[in-house]
Amino acid sequence: MHELSIAQEILDIIEAQRLRHGFERVESVRLRAGALSGVNPEALEFAFGVIREGTCAAGADLRIETEPMKLVCRPCGYSAIDCHGPGACPRCGSVDIQIDGSAGVEIVSLEVEQ
């Protein structure tokens, strides 16, 4: 479950920002998970909920936006946004599909209390 290590990295970044900017606590964290990150949002929410206790993020709301992947058929150029992954191209039937999307997880915003 790599979500636990991702949750720990998020908490480490939050703590570094708290030291840098001097806020007391975090009320919400907004994340963006790339289509190719392999992150299970429910598992990440659970892991973050466990490790945030006793920190400046205790009780913080975690919001995760999952980006869909873009599929592009190499032979005919057909493109579509898809959350389930490639199949055959609906236009030409080819399975030569390119998958575009981010593999990262990033903090988009933090709502904090001074």
Secondary structure, 3 states (H helix, E strand, C coil): CCHHHHHHHHHHHHHHHHHHHCCCEEEEEEEEECCCCCCCHHHHHHHHHHHCCCCCCCCCEEEEEECCEEEEECCCCCEEEECCCCCCCCCCCCCCEEEECCCCEEEEEEEEEC
